[in-house]
Amino acid sequence: MSASDELTAIRVTKNGPLTVKGPVRVDGADGAPWTDIPEGGAVALCRCGLSKVKPFCDGSHNAGGFDSAPTPGDQPYPW
């Protein structure tokens, strides 16, 4: 299987980042792609908002006490 045939998988981790494996490209707010994505495309994306290297996870969720459990006010996305 070639790299172009690989599937991309996104995993939501409990109290942690989104992990993305497979071919992936992350674009910045200006539309330019990030160039420091590791070869192979495995990345961890911050969900807690505490990372110093956003949009990537640096483990800050551990010290920050991030809790990914839904709260009563959470609403599903409209799609």
PDB file with SEQRES, HELIX, SHEET and CRYST1 records, atoms N, CA, C and O in Angstrom:
SEQRES   1 A   79  MET SER ALA SER ASP GLU LEU THR ALA ILE ARG VAL THR          
SEQRES   2 A   79  LYS ASN GLY PRO LEU THR VAL LYS GLY PRO VAL ARG VAL          
SEQRES   3 A   79  ASP GLY ALA ASP GLY ALA PRO TRP THR ASP ILE PRO GLU          
SEQRES   4 A   79  GLY GLY ALA VAL ALA LEU CYS ARG CYS GLY LEU SER LYS          
SEQRES   5 A   79  VAL LYS PRO PHE CYS ASP GLY SER HIS ASN ALA GLY GLY          
SEQRES   6 A   79  PHE ASP SER ALA PRO THR PRO GLY ASP GLN PRO TYR PRO          
SEQRES   7 A   79  TRP                                                          
HELIX    1 AA1 ALA A    3  ASP A    5  5                                   3    
HELIX    2 AA2 SER A   60  GLY A   64  1                                   5    
SHEET    1 AA1 3 ALA A   9  VAL A  12  0                                        
SHEET    2 AA1 3 LEU A  18  LYS A  21 -1                                        
SHEET    3 AA1 3 VAL A  43  LEU A  45 -1                                        
CRYST1    1.000    1.000    1.000  90.00  90.00  90.00 P 1           1          
ATOM      1  N   MET A   1       0.852  -1.175   0.000  1.00  0.00           N  
ATOM      2  CA  MET A   1       0.000   0.000   0.000  1.00  0.00           C  
ATOM      3  C   MET A   1       0.900   1.241   0.000  1.00  0.00           C  
ATOM      4  O   MET A   1       1.788   1.366   0.843  1.00  0.00           O  
ATOM      5  N   SER A   2       0.672   2.140  -0.928  1.00  0.00           N  
ATOM      6  CA  SER A   2       1.468   3.360  -0.986  1.00  0.00           C  
ATOM      7  C   SER A   2       0.910   4.397  -0.023  1.00  0.00           C  
ATOM      8  O   SER A   2      -0.211   4.261   0.466  1.00  0.00           O  
ATOM      9  N   ALA A   3       1.699   5.437   0.248  1.00  0.00           N  
ATOM     10  CA  ALA A   3       1.277   6.494   1.180  1.00  0.00           C  
ATOM     11  C   ALA A   3      -0.020   7.142   0.711  1.00  0.00           C  
ATOM     12  O   ALA A   3      -0.842   7.540   1.536  1.00  0.00           O  
ATOM     13  N   SER A   4      -0.217   7.254  -0.603  1.00  0.00           N  
ATOM     14  CA  SER A   4      -1.429   7.890  -1.105  1.00  0.00           C  
ATOM     15  C   SER A   4      -2.657   7.003  -0.927  1.00  0.00           C  
ATOM     16  O   SER A   4      -3.785   7.489  -1.002  1.00  0.00           O  
ATOM     17  N   ASP A   5      -2.448   5.693  -0.689  1.00  0.00           N  
ATOM     18  CA  ASP A   5      -3.552   4.771  -0.473  1.00  0.00           C  
ATOM     19  C   ASP A   5      -3.930   4.623   0.994  1.00  0.00           C  
ATOM     20  O   ASP A   5      -4.961   4.028   1.308  1.00  0.00           O  
ATOM     21  N   GLU A   6      -3.107   5.157   1.902  1.00  0.00           N  
ATOM     22  CA  GLU A   6      -3.369   5.022   3.330  1.00  0.00           C  
ATOM     23  C   GLU A   6      -4.593   5.847   3.724  1.00  0.00           C  
ATOM     24  O   GLU A   6      -4.868   6.903   3.154  1.00  0.00           O  
ATOM     25  N   LEU A   7      -5.309   5.336   4.705  1.00  0.00           N  
ATOM     26  CA  LEU A   7      -6.441   6.065   5.239  1.00  0.00           C  
ATOM     27  C   LEU A   7      -5.989   6.943   6.394  1.00  0.00           C  
ATOM     28  O   LEU A   7      -5.044   6.609   7.108  1.00  0.00           O  
ATOM     29  N   THR A   8      -6.666   8.057   6.571  1.00  0.00           N  
ATOM     30  CA  THR A   8      -6.396   8.922   7.704  1.00  0.00           C  
ATOM     31  C   THR A   8      -7.394   8.582   8.800  1.00  0.00           C  
ATOM     32  O   THR A   8      -8.586   8.432   8.533  1.00  0.00           O  
ATOM     33  N   ALA A   9      -6.911   8.459  10.030  1.00  0.00           N  
ATOM     34  CA  ALA A   9      -7.779   8.150  11.164  1.00  0.00           C  
ATOM     35  C   ALA A   9      -7.596   9.224  12.226  1.00  0.00           C  
ATOM     36  O   ALA A   9      -6.472   9.630  12.524  1.00  0.00           O  
ATOM     37  N   ILE A  10      -8.702   9.679  12.793  1.00  0.00           N  
ATOM     38  CA  ILE A  10      -8.677  10.652  13.883  1.00  0.00           C  
ATOM     39  C   ILE A  10      -9.255   9.984  15.107  1.00  0.00           C  
ATOM     40  O   ILE A  10     -10.361   9.446  15.073  1.00  0.00           O  
ATOM     41  N   ARG A  11      -8.493  10.021  16.200  1.00  0.00           N  
ATOM     42  CA  ARG A  11      -8.942   9.403  17.450  1.00  0.00           C  
ATOM     43  C   ARG A  11      -9.081  10.475  18.512  1.00  0.00           C  
ATOM     44  O   ARG A  11      -8.171  11.276  18.723  1.00  0.00           O  
ATOM     45  N   VAL A  12     -10.222  10.484  19.176  1.00  0.00           N  
ATOM     46  CA  VAL A  12     -10.445  11.386  20.288  1.00  0.00           C  
ATOM     47  C   VAL A  12      -9.958  10.682  21.541  1.00  0.00           C  
ATOM     48  O   VAL A  12     -10.488   9.629  21.897  1.00  0.00           O  
ATOM     49  N   THR A  13      -8.956  11.241  22.220  1.00  0.00           N  
ATOM     50  CA  THR A  13      -8.446  10.615  23.429  1.00  0.00           C  
ATOM     51  C   THR A  13      -9.137  11.209  24.649  1.00  0.00           C  
ATOM     52  O   THR A  13      -9.477  12.392  24.666  1.00  0.00           O  
ATOM     53  N   LYS A  14      -9.340  10.387  25.659  1.00  0.00           N  
ATOM     54  CA  LYS A  14      -9.988  10.844  26.880  1.00  0.00           C  
ATOM     55  C   LYS A  14      -9.074  11.844  27.582  1.00  0.00           C  
ATOM     56  O   LYS A  14      -7.925  11.536  27.898  1.00  0.00           O  
ATOM     57  N   ASN A  15      -9.592  13.027  27.816  1.00  0.00           N  
ATOM     58  CA  ASN A  15      -8.882  14.097  28.519  1.00  0.00           C  
ATOM     59  C   ASN A  15      -7.560  14.475  27.862  1.00  0.00           C  
ATOM     60  O   ASN A  15      -6.630  14.930  28.527  1.00  0.00           O  
ATOM     61  N   GLY A  16      -7.489  14.280  26.549  1.00  0.00           N  
ATOM     62  CA  GLY A  16      -6.256  14.600  25.836  1.00  0.00           C  
ATOM     63  C   GLY A  16      -6.527  15.100  24.430  1.00  0.00           C  
ATOM     64  O   GLY A  16      -7.629  15.552  24.120  1.00  0.00           O  
ATOM     65  N   PRO A  17      -5.515  15.017  23.586  1.00  0.00           N  
ATOM     66  CA  PRO A  17      -5.609  15.591  22.245  1.00  0.00           C  
ATOM     67  C   PRO A  17      -6.389  14.721  21.262  1.00  0.00           C  
ATOM     68  O   PRO A  17      -6.783  13.596  21.565  1.00  0.00           O  
ATOM     69  N   LEU A  18      -6.592  15.280  20.086  1.00  0.00           N  
ATOM     70  CA  LEU A  18      -7.030  14.493  18.941  1.00  0.00           C  
ATOM     71  C   LEU A  18      -5.761  13.940  18.324  1.00  0.00           C  
ATOM     72  O   LEU A  18      -4.837  14.701  18.038  1.00  0.00           O  
ATOM     73  N   THR A  19      -5.694  12.640  18.112  1.00  0.00           N  
ATOM     74  CA  THR A  19      -4.532  12.071  17.441  1.00  0.00           C  
ATOM     75  C   THR A  19      -4.920  11.752  16.007  1.00  0.00           C  
ATOM     76  O   THR A  19      -5.954  11.136  15.749  1.00  0.00           O  
ATOM     77  N   VAL A  20      -4.084  12.177  15.090  1.00  0.00           N  
ATOM     78  CA  VAL A  20      -4.348  12.006  13.666  1.00  0.00           C  
ATOM     79  C   VAL A  20      -3.223  11.169  13.090  1.00  0.00           C  
ATOM     80  O   VAL A  20      -2.050  11.522  13.218  1.00  0.00           O  
ATOM     81  N   LYS A  21      -3.580  10.053  12.450  1.00  0.00           N  
ATOM     82  CA  LYS A  21      -2.591   9.168  11.827  1.00  0.00           C  
ATOM     83  C   LYS A  21      -2.960   8.980  10.369  1.00  0.00           C  
ATOM     84  O   LYS A  21      -4.134   8.908  10.005  1.00  0.00           O  
ATOM     85  N   GLY A  22      -1.936   8.903   9.555  1.00  0.00           N  
ATOM     86  CA  GLY A  22      -2.133   8.732   8.130  1.00  0.00           C  
ATOM     87  C   GLY A  22      -1.748  10.004   7.408  1.00  0.00           C  
ATOM     88  O   GLY A  22      -1.271  10.951   8.033  1.00  0.00           O  
ATOM     89  N   PRO A  23      -1.946  10.042   6.111  1.00  0.00           N  
ATOM     90  CA  PRO A  23      -1.601  11.239   5.361  1.00  0.00           C  
ATOM     91  C   PRO A  23      -2.413  12.423   5.881  1.00  0.00           C  
ATOM     92  O   PRO A  23      -3.642  12.371   5.931  1.00  0.00           O  
ATOM     93  N   VAL A  24      -1.718  13.480   6.265  1.00  0.00           N  
ATOM     94  CA  VAL A  24      -2.403  14.638   6.826  1.00  0.00           C  
ATOM     95  C   VAL A  24      -1.644  15.909   6.469  1.00  0.00           C  
ATOM     96  O   VAL A  24      -0.417  15.911   6.368  1.00  0.00           O  
ATOM     97  N   ARG A  25      -2.390  16.978   6.283  1.00  0.00           N  
ATOM     98  CA  ARG A  25      -1.811  18.300   6.082  1.00  0.00           C  
ATOM     99  C   ARG A  25      -2.563  19.235   7.002  1.00  0.00           C  
ATOM    100  O   ARG A  25      -3.794  19.236   7.013  1.00  0.00           O  
ATOM    101  N   VAL A  26      -1.847  20.027   7.772  1.00  0.00           N  
ATOM    102  CA  VAL A  26      -2.459  21.010   8.665  1.00  0.00           C  
ATOM    103  C   VAL A  26      -2.151  22.375   8.100  1.00  0.00           C  
ATOM    104  O   VAL A  26      -0.985  22.727   7.919  1.00  0.00           O  
ATOM    105  N   ASP A  27      -3.192  23.153   7.817  1.00  0.00           N  
ATOM    106  CA  ASP A  27      -3.022  24.505   7.304  1.00  0.00           C  
ATOM    107  C   ASP A  27      -3.178  25.507   8.436  1.00  0.00           C  
ATOM    108  O   ASP A  27      -4.022  25.331   9.315  1.00  0.00           O  
ATOM    109  N   GLY A  28      -2.371  26.554   8.417  1.00  0.00           N  
ATOM    110  CA  GLY A  28      -2.472  27.632   9.383  1.00  0.00           C  
ATOM    111  C   GLY A  28      -3.633  28.552   9.036  1.00  0.00           C  
ATOM    112  O   GLY A  28      -4.306  28.362   8.023  1.00  0.00           O  
ATOM    113  N   ALA A  29      -3.861  29.543   9.877  1.00  0.00           N  
ATOM    114  CA  ALA A  29      -4.953  30.497   9.669  1.00  0.00           C  
ATOM    115  C   ALA A  29      -4.801  31.254   8.352  1.00  0.00           C  
ATOM    116  O   ALA A  29      -5.789  31.692   7.763  1.00  0.00           O  
ATOM    117  N   ASP A  30      -3.562  31.405   7.897  1.00  0.00           N  
ATOM    118  CA  ASP A  30      -3.320  32.106   6.634  1.00  0.00           C  
ATOM    119  C   ASP A  30      -3.461  31.193   5.416  1.00  0.00           C  
ATOM    120  O   ASP A  30      -3.279  31.633   4.281  1.00  0.00           O  
ATOM    121  N   GLY A  31      -3.783  29.924   5.654  1.00  0.00           N  
ATOM    122  CA  GLY A  31      -3.957  28.976   4.556  1.00  0.00           C  
ATOM    123  C   GLY A  31      -2.684  28.258   4.152  1.00  0.00           C  
ATOM    124  O   GLY A  31      -2.730  27.306   3.373  1.00  0.00           O  
ATOM    125  N   ALA A  32      -1.550  28.701   4.669  1.00  0.00           N  
ATOM    126  CA  ALA A  32      -0.279  28.054   4.332  1.00  0.00           C  
ATOM    127  C   ALA A  32      -0.123  26.780   5.160  1.00  0.00           C  
ATOM    128  O   ALA A  32      -0.422  26.780   6.354  1.00  0.00           O  
ATOM    129  N   PRO A  33       0.338  25.707   4.544  1.00  0.00           N  
ATOM    130  CA  PRO A  33       0.504  24.457   5.302  1.00  0.00           C  
ATOM    131  C   PRO A  33       1.647  24.550   6.304  1.00  0.00           C  
ATOM    132  O   PRO A  33       2.667  25.190   6.048  1.00  0.00           O  
ATOM    133  N   TRP A  34       1.457  23.894   7.459  1.00  0.00           N  
ATOM    134  CA  TRP A  34       2.531  23.770   8.438  1.00  0.00           C  
ATOM    135  C   TRP A  34       3.582  22.878   7.826  1.00  0.00           C  
ATOM    136  O   TRP A  34       3.253  21.882   7.181  1.00  0.00           O  
ATOM    137  N   THR A  35       4.829  23.216   8.017  1.00  0.00           N  
ATOM    138  CA  THR A  35       5.905  22.450   7.392  1.00  0.00           C  
ATOM    139  C   THR A  35       6.588  21.500   8.362  1.00  0.00           C  
ATOM    140  O   THR A  35       7.442  20.716   7.949  1.00  0.00           O  
ATOM    141  N   ASP A  36       6.232  21.550   9.646  1.00  0.00           N  
ATOM    142  CA  ASP A  36       6.913  20.692  10.618  1.00  0.00           C  
ATOM    143  C   ASP A  36       6.094  19.468  11.015  1.00  0.00           C  
ATOM    144  O   ASP A  36       6.256  18.948  12.119  1.00  0.00           O  
ATOM    145  N   ILE A  37       5.219  19.007  10.128  1.00  0.00           N  
ATOM    146  CA  ILE A  37       4.476  17.766  10.362  1.00  0.00           C  
ATOM    147  C   ILE A  37       5.466  16.610  10.197  1.00  0.00           C  
ATOM    148  O   ILE A  37       6.181  16.551   9.196  1.00  0.00           O  
ATOM    149  N   PRO A  38       5.516  15.686  11.171  1.00  0.00           N  
ATOM    150  CA  PRO A  38       6.458  14.569  11.048  1.00  0.00           C  
ATOM    151  C   PRO A  38       6.166  13.709   9.820  1.00  0.00           C  
ATOM    152  O   PRO A  38       5.014  13.562   9.413  1.00  0.00           O  
ATOM    153  N   GLU A  39       7.202  13.157   9.249  1.00  0.00           N  
ATOM    154  CA  GLU A  39       7.042  12.246   8.112  1.00  0.00           C  
ATOM    155  C   GLU A  39       6.142  11.101   8.553  1.00  0.00           C  
ATOM    156  O   GLU A  39       6.330  10.553   9.639  1.00  0.00           O  
ATOM    157  N   GLY A  40       5.191  10.739   7.747  1.00  0.00           N  
ATOM    158  CA  GLY A  40       4.239   9.699   8.104  1.00  0.00           C  
ATOM    159  C   GLY A  40       2.923  10.278   8.569  1.00  0.00           C  
ATOM    160  O   GLY A  40       1.919   9.568   8.627  1.00  0.00           O  
ATOM    161  N   GLY A  41       2.911  11.551   8.901  1.00  0.00           N  
ATOM    162  CA  GLY A  41       1.666  12.248   9.181  1.00  0.00           C  
ATOM    163  C   GLY A  41       1.016  11.989  10.516  1.00  0.00           C  
ATOM    164  O   GLY A  41      -0.183  12.236  10.639  1.00  0.00           O  
ATOM    165  N   ALA A  42       1.720  11.508  11.535  1.00  0.00           N  
ATOM    166  CA  ALA A  42       1.101  11.300  12.844  1.00  0.00           C  
ATOM    167  C   ALA A  42       1.250  12.583  13.665  1.00  0.00           C  
ATOM    168  O   ALA A  42       2.367  13.038  13.913  1.00  0.00           O  
ATOM    169  N   VAL A  43       0.125  13.164  14.086  1.00  0.00           N  
ATOM    170  CA  VAL A  43       0.152  14.390  14.883  1.00  0.00           C  
ATOM    171  C   VAL A  43      -0.864  14.306  16.010  1.00  0.00           C  
ATOM    172  O   VAL A  43      -1.836  13.554  15.934  1.00  0.00           O  
ATOM    173  N   ALA A  44      -0.628  15.086  17.052  1.00  0.00           N  
ATOM    174  CA  ALA A  44      -1.578  15.227  18.158  1.00  0.00           C  
ATOM    175  C   ALA A  44      -2.005  16.693  18.185  1.00  0.00           C  
ATOM    176  O   ALA A  44      -1.163  17.584  18.301  1.00  0.00           O  
ATOM    177  N   LEU A  45      -3.299  16.942  18.080  1.00  0.00           N  
ATOM    178  CA  LEU A  45      -3.834  18.297  18.034  1.00  0.00           C  
ATOM    179  C   LEU A  45      -4.451  18.667  19.373  1.00  0.00           C  
ATOM    180  O   LEU A  45      -5.236  17.904  19.936  1.00  0.00           O  
ATOM    181  N   CYS A  46      -4.092  19.846  19.883  1.00  0.00           N  
ATOM    182  CA  CYS A  46      -4.545  20.326  21.186  1.00  0.00           C  
ATOM    183  C   CYS A  46      -6.061  20.524  21.212  1.00  0.00           C  
ATOM    184  O   CYS A  46      -6.646  21.065  20.274  1.00  0.00           O  
ATOM    185  N   ARG A  47      -6.686  20.074  22.306  1.00  0.00           N  
ATOM    186  CA  ARG A  47      -8.111  20.343  22.547  1.00  0.00           C  
ATOM    187  C   ARG A  47      -8.324  21.175  23.798  1.00  0.00           C  
ATOM    188  O   ARG A  47      -9.404  21.732  23.994  1.00  0.00           O  
ATOM    189  N   CYS A  48      -7.296  21.268  24.657  1.00  0.00           N  
ATOM    190  CA  CYS A  48      -7.491  21.935  25.944  1.00  0.00           C  
ATOM    191  C   CYS A  48      -7.280  23.439  25.878  1.00  0.00           C  
ATOM    192  O   CYS A  48      -7.763  24.171  26.742  1.00  0.00           O  
ATOM    193  N   GLY A  49      -6.558  23.910  24.855  1.00  0.00           N  
ATOM    194  CA  GLY A  49      -6.272  25.330  24.717  1.00  0.00           C  
ATOM    195  C   GLY A  49      -5.055  25.797  25.484  1.00  0.00           C  
ATOM    196  O   GLY A  49      -4.738  26.986  25.452  1.00  0.00           O  
ATOM    197  N   LEU A  50      -4.355  24.899  26.179  1.00  0.00           N  
ATOM    198  CA  LEU A  50      -3.226  25.281  27.025  1.00  0.00           C  
ATOM    199  C   LEU A  50      -1.865  25.089  26.358  1.00  0.00           C  
ATOM    200  O   LEU A  50      -0.857  25.564  26.881  1.00  0.00           O  
ATOM    201  N   SER A  51      -1.817  24.415  25.238  1.00  0.00           N  
ATOM    202  CA  SER A  51      -0.544  24.114  24.582  1.00  0.00           C  
ATOM    203  C   SER A  51       0.203  25.383  24.195  1.00  0.00           C  
ATOM    204  O   SER A  51      -0.396  26.371  23.771  1.00  0.00           O  
ATOM    205  N   LYS A  52       1.507  25.338  24.348  1.00  0.00           N  
ATOM    206  CA  LYS A  52       2.362  26.451  23.929  1.00  0.00           C  
ATOM    207  C   LYS A  52       2.767  26.320  22.457  1.00  0.00           C  
ATOM    208  O   LYS A  52       3.396  27.221  21.904  1.00  0.00           O  
ATOM    209  N   VAL A  53       2.407  25.200  21.824  1.00  0.00           N  
ATOM    210  CA  VAL A  53       2.778  24.962  20.430  1.00  0.00           C  
ATOM    211  C   VAL A  53       1.526  24.707  19.580  1.00  0.00           C  
ATOM    212  O   VAL A  53       1.540  23.861  18.686  1.00  0.00           O  
ATOM    213  N   LYS A  54       0.450  25.444  19.864  1.00  0.00           N  
ATOM    214  CA  LYS A  54      -0.808  25.255  19.128  1.00  0.00           C  
ATOM    215  C   LYS A  54      -0.561  25.344  17.628  1.00  0.00           C  
ATOM    216  O   LYS A  54       0.241  26.168  17.190  1.00  0.00           O  
ATOM    217  N   PRO A  55      -1.215  24.534  16.846  1.00  0.00           N  
ATOM    218  CA  PRO A  55      -2.361  23.700  17.156  1.00  0.00           C  
ATOM    219  C   PRO A  55      -1.983  22.322  17.688  1.00  0.00           C  
ATOM    220  O   PRO A  55      -2.850  21.470  17.878  1.00  0.00           O  
ATOM    221  N   PHE A  56      -0.688  22.101  17.929  1.00  0.00           N  
ATOM    222  CA  PHE A  56      -0.231  20.784  18.349  1.00  0.00           C  
ATOM    223  C   PHE A  56      -0.256  20.648  19.869  1.00  0.00           C  
ATOM    224  O   PHE A  56      -0.149  21.638  20.593  1.00  0.00           O  
ATOM    225  N   CYS A  57      -0.394  19.431  20.335  1.00  0.00           N  
ATOM    226  CA  CYS A  57      -0.418  19.138  21.768  1.00  0.00           C  
ATOM    227  C   CYS A  57       1.000  19.073  22.308  1.00  0.00           C  
ATOM    228  O   CYS A  57       1.883  18.488  21.680  1.00  0.00           O  
ATOM    229  N   ASP A  58       1.222  19.676  23.478  1.00  0.00           N  
ATOM    230  CA  ASP A  58       2.521  19.562  24.143  1.00  0.00           C  
ATOM    231  C   ASP A  58       2.400  18.914  25.520  1.00  0.00           C  
ATOM    232  O   ASP A  58       3.349  18.938  26.304  1.00  0.00           O  
ATOM    233  N   GLY A  59       1.239  18.337  25.816  1.00  0.00           N  
ATOM    234  CA  GLY A  59       1.030  17.651  27.085  1.00  0.00           C  
ATOM    235  C   GLY A  59       0.504  18.547  28.199  1.00  0.00           C  
ATOM    236  O   GLY A  59       0.336  18.089  29.329  1.00  0.00           O  
ATOM    237  N   SER A  60       0.243  19.816  27.898  1.00  0.00           N  
ATOM    238  CA  SER A  60      -0.228  20.757  28.921  1.00  0.00           C  
ATOM    239  C   SER A  60      -1.556  20.347  29.544  1.00  0.00           C  
ATOM    240  O   SER A  60      -1.869  20.774  30.655  1.00  0.00           O  
ATOM    241  N   HIS A  61      -2.333  19.537  28.857  1.00  0.00           N  
ATOM    242  CA  HIS A  61      -3.624  19.101  29.391  1.00  0.00           C  
ATOM    243  C   HIS A  61      -3.457  18.319  30.693  1.00  0.00           C  
ATOM    244  O   HIS A  61      -4.349  18.316  31.542  1.00  0.00           O  
ATOM    245  N   ASN A  62      -2.311  17.657  30.844  1.00  0.00           N  
ATOM    246  CA  ASN A  62      -2.068  16.875  32.072  1.00  0.00           C  
ATOM    247  C   ASN A  62      -1.994  17.780  33.296  1.00  0.00           C  
ATOM    248  O   ASN A  62      -2.672  17.529  34.293  1.00  0.00           O  
ATOM    249  N   ALA A  63      -1.181  18.822  33.232  1.00  0.00           N  
ATOM    250  CA  ALA A  63      -1.020  19.740  34.365  1.00  0.00           C  
ATOM    251  C   ALA A  63      -2.228  20.651  34.517  1.00  0.00           C  
ATOM    252  O   ALA A  63      -2.538  21.103  35.619  1.00  0.00           O  
ATOM    253  N   GLY A  64      -2.912  20.921  33.402  1.00  0.00           N  
ATOM    254  CA  GLY A  64      -4.041  21.845  33.430  1.00  0.00           C  
ATOM    255  C   GLY A  64      -5.347  21.227  33.872  1.00  0.00           C  
ATOM    256  O   GLY A  64      -6.327  21.943  34.077  1.00  0.00           O  
ATOM    257  N   GLY A  65      -5.386  19.900  34.027  1.00  0.00           N  
ATOM    258  CA  GLY A  65      -6.605  19.233  34.481  1.00  0.00           C  
ATOM    259  C   GLY A  65      -7.721  19.217  33.454  1.00  0.00           C  
ATOM    260  O   GLY A  65      -8.896  19.236  33.822  1.00  0.00           O  
ATOM    261  N   PHE A  66      -7.377  19.181  32.163  1.00  0.00           N  
ATOM    262  CA  PHE A  66      -8.387  19.170  31.102  1.00  0.00           C  
ATOM    263  C   PHE A  66      -9.316  17.968  31.247  1.00  0.00           C  
ATOM    264  O   PHE A  66      -8.859  16.837  31.414  1.00  0.00           O  
ATOM    265  N   ASP A  67     -10.606  18.217  31.184  1.00  0.00           N  
ATOM    266  CA  ASP A  67     -11.622  17.161  31.270  1.00  0.00           C  
ATOM    267  C   ASP A  67     -12.451  17.212  29.999  1.00  0.00           C  
ATOM    268  O   ASP A  67     -13.144  18.198  29.747  1.00  0.00           O  
ATOM    269  N   SER A  68     -12.385  16.171  29.208  1.00  0.00           N  
ATOM    270  CA  SER A  68     -13.080  16.155  27.925  1.00  0.00           C  
ATOM    271  C   SER A  68     -14.511  15.635  28.014  1.00  0.00           C  
ATOM    272  O   SER A  68     -15.191  15.514  26.995  1.00  0.00           O  
ATOM    273  N   ALA A  69     -14.971  15.329  29.224  1.00  0.00           N  
ATOM    274  CA  ALA A  69     -16.342  14.815  29.368  1.00  0.00           C  
ATOM    275  C   ALA A  69     -17.347  15.893  28.963  1.00  0.00           C  
ATOM    276  O   ALA A  69     -17.158  17.064  29.292  1.00  0.00           O  
ATOM    277  N   PRO A  70     -18.404  15.516  28.260  1.00  0.00           N  
ATOM    278  CA  PRO A  70     -19.430  16.490  27.888  1.00  0.00           C  
ATOM    279  C   PRO A  70     -20.073  17.097  29.143  1.00  0.00           C  
ATOM    280  O   PRO A  70     -20.200  16.440  30.177  1.00  0.00           O  
ATOM    281  N   THR A  71     -20.464  18.336  29.023  1.00  0.00           N  
ATOM    282  CA  THR A  71     -21.172  18.998  30.118  1.00  0.00           C  
ATOM    283  C   THR A  71     -22.637  19.152  29.726  1.00  0.00           C  
ATOM    284  O   THR A  71     -22.957  19.055  28.541  1.00  0.00           O  
ATOM    285  N   PRO A  72     -23.533  19.386  30.673  1.00  0.00           N  
ATOM    286  CA  PRO A  72     -24.953  19.477  30.350  1.00  0.00           C  
ATOM    287  C   PRO A  72     -25.296  20.500  29.267  1.00  0.00           C  
ATOM    288  O   PRO A  72     -26.287  20.330  28.558  1.00  0.00           O  
ATOM    289  N   GLY A  73     -24.501  21.549  29.127  1.00  0.00           N  
ATOM    290  CA  GLY A  73     -24.779  22.569  28.117  1.00  0.00           C  
ATOM    291  C   GLY A  73     -24.274  22.224  26.735  1.00  0.00           C  
ATOM    292  O   GLY A  73     -24.589  22.931  25.778  1.00  0.00           O  
ATOM    293  N   ASP A  74     -23.493  21.152  26.598  1.00  0.00           N  
ATOM    294  CA  ASP A  74     -22.958  20.778  25.289  1.00  0.00           C  
ATOM    295  C   ASP A  74     -24.088  20.357  24.359  1.00  0.00           C  
ATOM    296  O   ASP A  74     -24.981  19.601  24.743  1.00  0.00           O  
ATOM    297  N   GLN A  75     -24.033  20.853  23.147  1.00  0.00           N  
ATOM    298  CA  GLN A  75     -25.017  20.500  22.132  1.00  0.00           C  
ATOM    299  C   GLN A  75     -24.304  19.825  20.965  1.00  0.00           C  
ATOM    300  O   GLN A  75     -23.174  20.182  20.633  1.00  0.00           O  
ATOM    301  N   PRO A  76     -24.965  18.849  20.341  1.00  0.00           N  
ATOM    302  CA  PRO A  76     -24.326  18.209  19.183  1.00  0.00           C  
ATOM    303  C   PRO A  76     -24.186  19.197  18.029  1.00  0.00           C  
ATOM    304  O   PRO A  76     -24.950  20.155  17.910  1.00  0.00           O  
ATOM    305  N   TYR A  77     -23.203  18.942  17.194  1.00  0.00           N  
ATOM    306  CA  TYR A  77     -23.054  19.769  16.002  1.00  0.00           C  
ATOM    307  C   TYR A  77     -24.244  19.548  15.088  1.00  0.00           C  
ATOM    308  O   TYR A  77     -24.803  18.451  15.065  1.00  0.00           O  
ATOM    309  N   PRO A  78     -24.648  20.564  14.332  1.00  0.00           N  
ATOM    310  CA  PRO A  78     -25.891  20.476  13.544  1.00  0.00           C  
ATOM    311  C   PRO A  78     -25.822  19.660  12.273  1.00  0.00           C  
ATOM    312  O   PRO A  78     -26.751  19.724  11.467  1.00  0.00           O  
ATOM    313  N   TRP A  79     -24.753  18.888  12.053  1.00  0.00           N  
ATOM    314  CA  TRP A  79     -24.756  18.096  10.815  1.00  0.00           C  
ATOM    315  C   TRP A  79     -25.197  16.729  11.030  1.00  0.00           C  
ATOM    316  O   TRP A  79     -25.253  15.943  10.085  1.00  0.00           O  
TER     317      TRP A  79                                                      
END                                                                             
